[in-house]
Amino acid sequence: RRYPDGGQILKELLQNADDAEATEVKFLLDSRTHQSAGLLKSNLAKFQGPALYAYNNAVFKDGDWENLQNVDQSKKVEDLMKVGRFGLGFVSVYHMTDLPMIASGNTVAFLDPHTSNIRHRGQTGTSKTVKRIVEKYPGHAAVFQDVLGCELRPDRPLPGTLFRFPLRQFGAKS
């Protein structure tokens, strides 16, 4: 597959939000660097720097999580009502990041297609409950706090989906 240049990544994220029937979408380019303590693994500190955020007010469904784990086998191709069935979709974000992070409902997921940062039972990433992230991994929780009106709280689900795409640093794997 070819990766898009320029604003095409944003268009793909907008299509995904439309397919999820979101009525609100926001983007933020954040230049901050967050704390590196309290992470799943110490090697993930390199992803605490500048990032692109994308928010939509639709909560992920089980099928959405499955599609992210199987990026080359999306079910959208079969659904004639999905705008994104013709595009590259979520896979386009790997043009700018090596570890997409997603908070939606009660789940926070970390996707690692290279399996070079998170090795978890042979999977290309891992997921945890929001409650576990907030209580046990404050460094990861911090990157989702007070961003585009979102807040991770252990006592209630996030009412939408917040994507965090840590920007690839010079010399990183593509």
C-alpha positions in Angstrom: 0.0 0.0 0.0 1.0 3.6 -0.6 0.9 6.1 2.3 -0.7 9.5 1.6 1.1 12.8 1.7 0.0 16.0 3.3 -3.6 16.3 4.6 -4.7 12.9 3.4 -4.1 11.4 6.8 -6.6 13.9 8.3 -9.1 13.0 5.6 -8.8 9.3 6.4 -9.4 10.1 10.1 -12.5 12.2 9.1 -13.8 9.3 7.0 -13.3 6.9 10.0 -15.3 9.4 12.2 -18.0 9.6 9.6 -18.2 5.8 9.3 -18.5 5.7 13.2 -21.4 8.2 12.9 -19.6 10.8 14.9 -21.2 14.3 14.9 -18.1 16.1 16.2 -14.4 15.9 15.2 -11.5 17.8 16.5 -7.7 17.8 15.8 -4.8 19.2 17.9 -1.1 19.3 17.2 0.5 19.2 20.7 4.2 20.1 21.1 4.4 19.2 24.8 6.5 16.4 26.3 4.8 14.5 29.1 6.3 12.7 32.1 8.2 9.5 31.5 7.5 7.9 34.8 4.5 5.5 35.4 4.5 3.9 31.9 3.8 0.3 30.9 7.5 -0.1 30.0 10.3 2.4 30.4 11.1 2.2 26.6 7.8 3.9 25.9 9.2 7.2 27.2 10.2 8.1 23.7 6.5 8.3 22.8 5.7 10.9 25.4 6.7 13.9 23.2 4.9 15.9 20.6 1.8 14.3 19.1 -1.2 14.8 16.8 -4.5 14.2 18.6 -7.8 13.4 16.9 -11.1 13.3 18.8 -14.6 12.2 17.7 -17.7 11.7 19.8 -18.4 8.1 18.8 -17.3 5.3 21.1 -15.5 2.3 19.6 -17.6 -0.8 19.1 -16.0 -4.3 19.3 -15.7 -4.5 15.5 -13.7 -1.3 15.5 -11.1 -2.7 17.9 -10.9 -5.9 15.7 -10.3 -3.8 12.6 -7.4 -2.0 14.2 -5.7 -5.3 15.0 -6.2 -6.5 11.4 -5.4 -3.4 9.4 -5.1 -5.3 6.1 -8.4 -7.1 6.5 -10.9 -4.3 7.3 -14.6 -5.2 7.2 -15.4 -1.8 5.7 -14.7 -3.1 2.2 -17.9 -5.2 2.5 -20.1 -2.4 3.8 -21.5 -0.3 1.0 -22.6 2.4 3.4 -19.0 3.1 4.7 -17.3 6.1 3.2 -13.9 4.7 4.2 -14.2 1.5 2.3 -12.2 2.9 -0.6 -9.4 4.6 1.3 -6.3 3.4 3.2 -8.0 4.2 6.4 -6.3 4.0 9.8 -3.2 2.4 8.3 -2.3 5.8 6.9 -1.3 7.0 10.5 1.8 4.8 10.4 3.2 7.4 8.0 3.8 9.6 11.0 3.8 7.4 14.1 5.1 4.1 15.4 2.7 3.7 18.4 -0.8 5.0 18.0 -2.7 5.3 21.3 -6.5 5.2 21.5 -8.8 5.9 24.4 -12.5 5.1 23.8 -15.2 4.2 26.3 -13.6 2.1 29.0 -10.5 1.1 27.0 -7.0 2.5 26.3 -5.1 0.7 23.5 -1.5 0.9 22.3 -0.8 -0.4 18.8 2.7 -1.5 17.9 2.7 -3.0 14.3 6.5 -3.5 14.4 6.2 -5.3 17.8 9.4 -3.5 18.7 8.0 -1.5 21.7 5.3 -3.7 23.2 5.4 -7.4 23.1 2.2 -8.9 24.5 1.4 -12.5 23.8 2.4 -12.2 20.2 0.0 -9.4 19.6 0.7 -6.1 17.8 -0.1 -4.0 20.9 -2.0 -4.2 24.1 -5.1 -2.7 25.7 -6.0 -1.9 29.3 -9.1 -0.5 31.0 -9.2 3.2 31.6 -9.4 2.5 35.4 -6.1 0.5 35.2 -4.3 3.1 33.2 -5.4 5.9 35.5 -4.5 4.0 38.7 -1.4 2.1 37.7 0.2 4.0 34.7 -0.2 7.8 35.4 2.4 8.6 32.7 0.1 7.2 30.0 -3.0 8.7 31.6 -1.4 12.1 31.6 -1.2 12.2 27.8 -5.0 11.9 27.6 -5.9 14.4 30.3 -7.4 17.8 29.4 -6.9 17.3 25.7 -9.8 18.5 23.4 -12.1 18.4 26.4 -11.4 14.8 27.3 -10.5 13.4 30.7 -9.7 9.8 31.7 -11.6 9.0 34.9 -11.6 5.6 36.5 -15.3 5.9 37.5 -16.8 6.6 34.0 -16.2 5.8 30.4 -14.8 8.3 27.9 -17.8 9.6 25.9 -16.0 9.3 22.5 -12.7 8.3 21.1 -9.4 10.2 21.5 -6.5 9.1 19.3 -3.0 10.1 20.1 -0.3 9.8 17.4 3.1 10.5 18.9 5.1 12.1 16.1 8.0 10.0 14.7 11.3 11.4 15.8 14.3 11.7 13.5 15.9 8.3 12.8 12.9 6.2 13.9 11.7 3.2 12.0 9.1 3.8 9.4 
